[in-house]
Amino acid sequence: MPDTDLAEDLTTAPSETRPRALIVTIYGLYAREMGGWLSISALIRLLDRLGVDEPAVRSSISRLKRRGLLEAERVDGRAGYSLSSRAREILDEGDRRIFDRTRASLREGWVLAVFSVPESERQKRHMLRSRLTWLGFGTVGPGVWVAPGHLEAETRDVLERQGLADYVDLFRADYLGFGGVEDEVAKWWDLDSLDALYREFLDVFEPVLAGWKARRNRDDEGEAFADYVRVLTAWRRLPYLDPGLAPELLPRKWSGATAADLFFALQRRLEAPAHRHVEAVRAS
């Protein structure tokens, strides 16, 4: 499955969340602990809590199956779907981004990716640009991309697994330009747009956390599940777009750190009751 297909599900904005993006989140959170499999009946009940009706669930599953993300499988006589091996790789790779708050330091330097793809292989060029973008690279110039040095190992691993390594040369580099590197960083990445995405996340989910903090009664586990799936679906695209620049290079009033604090606070509050809801649905 081309990663660009899954990227469509990873980049959906919170206000436009598609059912298949929610399904990807549910599989990423809960199916892997069960061998990668969920019954269709359990999935329908879980998505109902998120306001997705059965026809939409089945249609989305069909699309994810065509993309190679899910594979039909019966377990103990029950119909369901398992994650494909490629889907597991993508989700495992995503865990490192979604749940890790790694930030670069200026001492690490940079990794440069210089590539050239023949016109006859334009699809490879598109895949390469897509993968570099999702790894957090910014653009220095045509065919020259840059990222913080800590992304070198992940970059090498992804490009080799995607069959793109033959088109790319990787270099370790220090910035030796004539101006301040912070000025160049603002050209290599669209930090204003990324900050706007972080602010959108804050606008949507700060009231959610405030609502849970104000509760005094027993948790509604189904509601916790729904909120946790929504927040993770909204959050998971952002670490892919964020290169993890050193704090000294970020704009003043950068929203990324505040947004990360919010996500992890919601994770701590919702993860356990959400998991209990899923276990109850599985057992029913």
Summary of the structure (lengths in Angstrom):
residues: 284
radius of gyration: 20.3
end to end distance: 33.2
largest distance: 67.7
contacts: 834
relative contact order: 0.14
helix: 64%
strand: 13%
